[in-house]
Amino acid sequence: MPRSYFWTMLSLILHQIDAAYWKEWEMFHLPGGVQGFLVFNLAAIALVLVGYKHVLLSTARAPFYASCCAGLGVATFLIHTGFALAGQEQFHLPLSKAIIALCLSGGAWLVYDLRRFQEQLARQAK
């Protein structure tokens, strides 16, 4: 699970760097503009970084953080696919699209690893 978490986390952080370029706060109509965007990123990036520590140490909270990170990866893809279908022109460059696709693939990989991790815990509990 550490590898899939790492790649999902990296994709999400790269996406947020790209999101600053595209002024994502305007797409979401965030209160506070760029300041609201920074507050969101403070919380989101702190969450995935703390979660990575839990995953590396295999703590009891690791599945919770892995679920959050995977959910953020999948949600990033779904939200931006919705924006694209609605005609938004942001995130149309090839690397922007690739990073969003990596968020999805990383999130799906993390879900797969999380299920395997939980099955392993269940077997050990028997």
C-alpha positions in Angstrom: 0.0 0.0 0.0 2.9 2.5 0.5 3.7 2.6 -3.2 0.1 3.2 -4.4 -0.4 5.8 -1.6 2.8 7.6 -2.6 1.8 7.8 -6.3 -1.7 8.9 -5.6 -0.5 11.5 -3.1 2.2 12.7 -5.6 -0.5 13.0 -8.4 -2.8 15.0 -6.1 0.0 17.4 -5.1 1.0 17.8 -8.7 -2.6 18.5 -9.6 -2.8 21.2 -7.0 0.3 22.9 -8.4 -1.4 22.8 -11.9 -4.7 24.0 -10.3 -2.9 27.1 -9.1 -2.0 27.9 -12.7 -5.6 27.4 -13.9 -7.0 29.4 -11.0 -9.1 26.6 -9.8 -10.6 28.7 -7.1 -12.5 30.5 -9.8 -13.9 27.2 -11.2 -15.2 26.3 -7.7 -16.2 29.8 -6.8 -14.3 29.4 -3.5 -14.9 32.1 -1.0 -11.7 34.1 -0.4 -10.4 33.4 -3.9 -6.8 32.3 -3.9 -6.7 32.6 -0.1 -9.5 30.0 0.2 -7.7 27.8 -2.3 -4.5 28.0 -0.1 -6.5 27.1 3.1 -8.1 24.2 1.3 -4.6 23.0 0.2 -3.2 23.4 3.6 -5.8 21.0 4.9 -5.8 18.6 2.0 -2.0 18.3 1.7 -1.6 18.0 5.5 -4.2 15.2 5.4 -2.4 13.2 2.7 1.1 13.7 4.2 0.0 12.6 7.7 -1.8 9.7 6.1 1.3 8.6 4.3 3.1 8.4 7.7 0.3 6.2 9.0 0.5 4.0 5.9 4.2 3.6 6.2 3.9 2.6 9.8 0.9 0.4 9.2 -1.0 2.1 12.1 -4.7 1.3 12.8 -5.6 4.6 11.1 -3.8 3.7 7.9 -7.0 2.3 6.2 -8.8 5.6 7.0 -6.1 7.7 5.5 -5.8 5.4 2.5 -9.5 5.7 1.9 -9.3 9.5 2.0 -6.4 9.7 -0.4 -8.0 7.2 -2.8 -11.2 9.1 -2.6 -9.5 12.4 -3.4 -7.8 10.8 -6.4 -11.0 9.4 -7.9 -13.0 12.5 -7.0 -10.4 14.7 -8.7 -10.8 12.8 -11.9 -14.6 12.7 -11.8 -14.9 16.4 -10.9 -12.6 17.5 -13.7 -14.3 15.2 -16.2 -17.6 16.9 -15.3 -16.0 20.3 -15.8 -14.6 19.2 -19.2 -18.0 17.8 -20.3 -19.6 21.1 -19.1 -17.3 23.0 -21.5 -14.7 24.4 -19.1 -11.5 25.1 -20.9 -9.1 24.7 -18.0 -6.9 21.7 -17.6 -6.8 21.1 -21.4 -3.0 20.8 -21.8 -1.6 17.2 -22.2 0.2 17.2 -18.9 -2.8 18.6 -17.0 -4.9 15.8 -18.5 -2.2 13.2 -17.7 -2.0 14.3 -14.1 -5.8 14.1 -13.7 -5.7 10.6 -15.2 -2.9 9.6 -12.8 -5.1 10.8 -9.9 -7.7 8.3 -11.1 -5.3 5.4 -11.7 -3.4 6.0 -8.4 -6.7 6.2 -6.5 -7.9 2.9 -8.1 -4.6 1.2 -7.4 -4.8 2.4 -3.8 -8.4 1.1 -3.4 -7.1 -2.3 -4.7 -4.2 -2.3 -2.2 -6.5 -1.2 0.6 -8.8 -4.1 0.0 -5.9 -6.5 0.0 -4.6 -4.9 3.2 -8.0 -5.3 4.9 -8.3 -8.9 3.8 -4.9 -9.6 5.2 -5.9 -8.0 8.5 -9.1 -10.1 8.6 -7.1 -13.3 8.0 -4.7 -12.4 10.7 -7.6 -11.8 13.1 -8.9 -15.4 12.6 
